[in-house]
Amino acid sequence: MANLRFATHRHWSYFMAKMSLKDQLLKAGVVDKKRVKKVNKEVYKANKETRTTVNEAKLAAEAKRQQQIERDKELNRERQLVVEQKAQQAQIRQLVEMNQIIGKGELSYNFEDESTIHRVDVDALQQRQLANGLLAIARLEQRYYIVPAVVADKIAERDASVIRVRNVVEMEQEDADDPYADYKIPDDLMW
């Protein structure tokens, strides 16, 4: 009989170990079913609130991560813009320095830049070419350079503010009824 009691006890402890604490307390009569339902309901609410808090935390973390990605993209765009501007300035500098025409200084060509009159020394041919739009004046680091109009157009594509003088000569259309059509005014007429 002692063996039977030991076997029953061993079997009982094995059976009890497989049961949950709730079932063990119900079987032992420590709690009733009403109390178990109430506790289950409270546990469910607590788990639901925890899941909601976890979901909110995940959403907040995701939103913060998206904001960081956008901020990084904006910083990269700004950096890229600075790099492009530096490359553009280097191209302009190279165009001006390689294509500058050095004036011989016999005459001076006066022009206005930022409401101030400036002067560049040129010869007679360069003066006519500046007036006719074949040459232009570019400003680079407080210095003025004479460059061909073709180069000035390339510079203006990159940064129009560098070109300070670029005369454009418009071809005058002759009027059929003009009584002075036969009397042409020479281009080199000095007043």
Secondary structure, DSSP 8 states (H G I E B T S, - for coil): -HHHHHHHHHHHHHHHHHS-HHHHHHHHTSS-HHHHHHHHHHHHHHHHHHHHHHHHHHHHHHHHHHHHHHHHHHHHHHHHHHHHHHHHHHHHHHHHHHH-B---SSEEEEEEETTEEEEEEE-HHHHHHHHHTSEEEEEETTEEEEEEHHHHHHHHHH-GGGEEE----------TT-TTTT----TT---
